[in-house]
């Protein structure tokens, strides 16, 4: 990264973290639009790539185009191993037309700003938000806040606390940040994401600390995890989390649940209206489940302008397997968020299965769930 790029990145982070609330409300969305226009002017042609590999049901070929941020994540969902990748063309962003489609692909996925996504056809396609955010309302008495947690979550918190002494402390000391970054943050990201890990640069961690706090959790007098937090107006944002040595056993023992609980409790005691758990890929498993269990509401951040457009070109076993195995959040025709669940026989879903889906996917902020088959999606646009 050039010094000019580093300076621009530093200024961007400083603006987002340090600007007064009225400036953030007025300026940040505008800056996102300026960035999108500048990017389109600087790079009017979007490269298209062919990804070819295997998933659990057989061979799969995908045409991918766009910004590239979500590509590593999508590869992990689409393929069993790293797919073969080659550039197959370039598309003028202002006029994508039919040139984004490859006759040899089973799926076409475009990751871009809304300017381009709005110009793509709706037939056989869905639109997903690039990321979704989770925000928990912490107003009212503490007992009211706890009642927003799922019953199983309240049980898990009590179980984690049983037999251990969990405490927290708030720090702005650089030596504590250094310890957190080296022994908790980096090992945890590497353990979770491996080769796909995208690290927060250490200099940006120090920027976060200057504009926020570090919440460190002790268990039996040992620091076991922590999170960098930042206050934006009346909302506490949990920005970057770390787990001691990235130890998965600590997670199984409920250390992360204890950290989340203590962070929410601290925010409530300090008089904040809400806690933001950060953003998440638009798939309904994994981290999505860990955040929704606290009763948080899912939404799209006001400054999020990127989306993912996915079009089915061929109904193959591999396409069906991918869609069946990865229920996701989509933006429907009313611009509302819905859960999309793909199944082979939607007309014969049992009440027990329906109840399981409601238990797994019903989330404040989702207007409901759409159950359909791959054939349904190809014949009836979901947006």
N, C-alpha and C positions, 0 to 999 in steps of 0.2 A: 504494500500500500504506500502510495506517495505521501510526502509531507502535506501537500495540499489536501489530499483525500483524508488524511488523519485529522487535519485541522477542521475540515468540514464536518467530519464525524463527531469530533469533540464538541463543536459548536451546536450541532444538532442535539446531542445528548444533554448538554447544558441547558438548552432552551426547553427541552421537554421536562427536565427535572427541576430547574431553578426559576423559571419564569413565573410571575404572579398568576393566580388562577384566571383572571379576566384576560390576560395575554394568551394563556394556553387555550382558552375557549375560542378566542377570536383568531389566533394566528396558526395554531398547530394544524387544524384541518386545511387551511389555505396552503400551508407549506407542503402538506402531503400532495395536494393537487398540483402545485408548482413542480414538485419532484417528479410526478407522473408525466406531466407535459414535457419537462426537460429530458426525461429518459426517452420518451417517444421521439423527440426531435433529434436526440443524439444517436439513437439506435432505431431508425424507422423500420428496419427489417428484423423479423424474429426468426431465429433458426429453428428448424424442425428436426427432431431426432427420432430414429427408429430404435426401440428397445425390444430385444428378442430373447426369450428365455422360457423357463418352465415354471408352472406353479403346481399345486397338488393334483390338479385335474388334467394337466397336459400342457402342450405348447401354447404360448401366448405372445402376441406381437402388439406393441403399443406405439402409437405416434405421440410424441410429447413435444410441446413447444411452450416457451414462456420464460419466466424470470429465473427459474431453477432452484428457488428456496425449498420448495416442497418435493423436488425430484428425489432426493435420497429417501425420504419417508415413503413416497409412493412406490419406489423400487422395492422397499422392504415388504410392503403389503402385496405387491403384484407378483413377485417372483421368489422362488426358493433360494436362488443364488444370484449373484451379480449378473445381470443380463448383458448380452452383447449390445453395444451401442454404436450407432453411426449417424452422422448428419446426412439428411436426405433432401434438404432444400431450405429455402428462406422465403418468408412471407412478408409482404408489405403490411405493417400493423394497421394502417389507416383503412385498408381494403382487404380484409382476410379472405372473404368470399369462400369458394369451395376448395381453394388451393391448400387449405390446412389438412384435407383428408387424403389418406393414402389407401389405395384399394387393397393393399396387402395387410393392413392392420385390423385387429379385432376391436381395439379401443383407440379413441383419440382423446388426449387430455391436454388442455391449455390452461396455464397458470399465468394470469395477467391482471392488470387493472380493469376496473369496470368499463372503461371506455371501449376496450376491445371486446370484452365478454358480452356486452350488450349487442354487439354486431354479429354474434355467432348464432347459427340456427338453433331452434329449440327442439326440433324433431329428434327423437331417440336420445335426448340429452338431459342432464341434470346440472344445476349450478350449486356448488358448495361454497360457503364462506371460506376464505383462506385460513382464518383462525377464528375461534370463538373465545369469549371471555366468561369467567364465572365471578359473580359478585354476591356476597352474603350480606343481607340486611342485619345490622347489629343494634338497631334502635330498640328501645323498650327495656324492661327489666331483664336481668341475665337469664332468669328462668324461661322467659319468652324466647330468647335467642337459642337456648339449648333445645327447646321444643321444635325448632326448625331443622335440627339435625335428624337424620333418619334414626329410627329406633336401634338398628344394628350398630350405627356409629356411636351412639351413646353407650351401648354395651362395650364396644371395642375400646373406648376411652377409659371406662372404668376398669376393664381388664388390663390395659397397659399400665394404669396407675397402681394396680394392686401389686404389692411386693416391692415397688420401687419408689424412690423419692425423686420426683421431677420438679425442677425449678428452672426459672429463666432469668436472664439478665439482659439489659439493654446497654449496648456499648457503641461508642463512636471512636474507639481507640484503633489506630492503624495497626498496632501489633496484633490485636484480636482479628482484624480483617485479614491480615497476612496468614494467621493460623487457620481461619475459616477457609480462605481461598485454597491454600495448599493441602490441607488435610481433610477437608470436607467437600468443598465445591468441585474441584477438579476430579478427585477420585469418584465422586458420585455420578457426574456427567459421563465419565468414561465407562463406568460400570453399567450405566443405563443404556447408553447409545453406541458404545464401541466405536467403530469406524465412522458412524454417522454423527458423532458428537460435534456440536457447534459450541465452542467455548466463548464465554463472555471474557473479553480481554481484561487483564488485571487493572489496567488504567481506568476502565469503565466501572469496575467494581469500586475503585476509590472515589470515582465521581458519585456513584450511588451513596456511598457512605457519607460524603460531604453534604448531601442533600437529604439524608435519611438516617437510618439506624441499622445496627446489626442486632438481631435477637438470637441469643445463644441459649441452648437448652442443655441443662446438666441432668444426668441420671446418676444417682449415688455418687455425687461430687466429681463426675467425669463429663466433660463436654462431649455430647454425642451427635448433635446436629445444630443447625442454625439456618437463618434466613435473613437476607437483606430486605429491608422494608423501606418504603417511601410513601410519604403522605401527599396526596393530591386533593386539595380542597378538604372535604370531610371524609375521604376514603383512604384507608390504609391499603397499600399495594404490596403483596408478597412477591418480590421480584426474582430472587435467585436463591435456591435452596441447596444445602449441602448436608451430607451424611458422613460421619466419621469413617474414613478409609473406604467409603462407598460400600460398607458392609451390608449385604442383603439380609443377614441374620438380624441385624438391628431393626430393619424394616419389618420383618416378620414378628418381632417382639413388640411392635407398636410404637416405636420411637417417633415415626413421622406423624402418626395420629396425635401423639402427645404434643408435638411441636405445633401442629395446626390448631389444636385446642387451646394451647397457651397463647398463641398469636391472636386468636379471636378474642380470648378473655382479656388480654392486654388492650387490644383496640377498643373493646367495650368499656373497660375501666377508664381509658383515656378520653372517652366521649366521642369517638368517631362513629359515623353513621353506617359505615359499611366496610367490609374487607374484600378486596379483589384478590382472587387466587391466581391471577395471570391468565394468559391465553393458552389455547390448546388446539391441536389439529382437529378437524371436524369429523372425527370418527368416534363412535360411541363406546369404545372399549378402553381398557388401560387407564391412563391418567384421567380421562373424562369421567370414569366411574369413581375414581378417588376424590374428585372435586365435587361431583354432584351429591355425594352422600352427606355433605355438610348442609344441604338445603339451599345451596347457592343458585342464583338465577343465571341462565345462560343467555348471552346476547352477543352482538357484534360491536366491537369498540367503535366509537364515532370516527376515529382516525384511521380505521381499517378500510382500505379501498380495493384491496386485491381479492380475487375470487378464483375458484377452480371450476372449469367447465369440462365435463366428462360426457363423451358421446359413444354410444354402443354402435359399432359397425357390423359386428357379426355375433350371433348368439352361439358361442362355442362352450364346451364344458369348462374351459379355463375361465372364460368371462363369467359364467354362472357361478363358479366357485368363488371367484374374487368378490363379486357383489353379494352373494349369500353370506360370506364370512365377515364382511366389513360393513355393517349398518353405519349410516353416517347422517350428518346434519345437512339438509339442503335448504335453499331459499326457494319458496314456492311462488306461485303466480301472484300472490298478494304481498310479496316481499316479507313474508313471515318465515320463521325458522320451524322446520318440521323434522322429525326423525324418519329416515327412509330405511325400510326393512324389506329386503328382497328375498323371496322364497319361491321354491319351484311350483307350489300349488297353493296360492293365496286364498282360493275359494274354499279350501278344506282345512283351514287352520283351526285347531281345537281350542275350546275355551281355556284349557290349562296352558297352552302355548301363549295365547293372548295375555293371560294373567302374568306369565313369566316375562313377556316383553314389556308390559306396563311396569312391572317391578324393576326391570333393568334399565329402561330407557325414559320413562316419564320424568320430565325435568321441568322445573319452572322456567319459563321463557320459550319452551317449545309448544307450538300450537296444537300438537298432536303427532300422530305417526301415520305414515303412508305405507301400506303393505301391498306389494305387487310382485309380479314376476318379471323376468328379463323381457319377455315378449310384451308385457304390458308397457314397460318403459319405452320399448322401441316404437310402439304404436301410439302411445299417449304421452306427450311431453309432461314432465313433472313441474315445469315452471312456465 
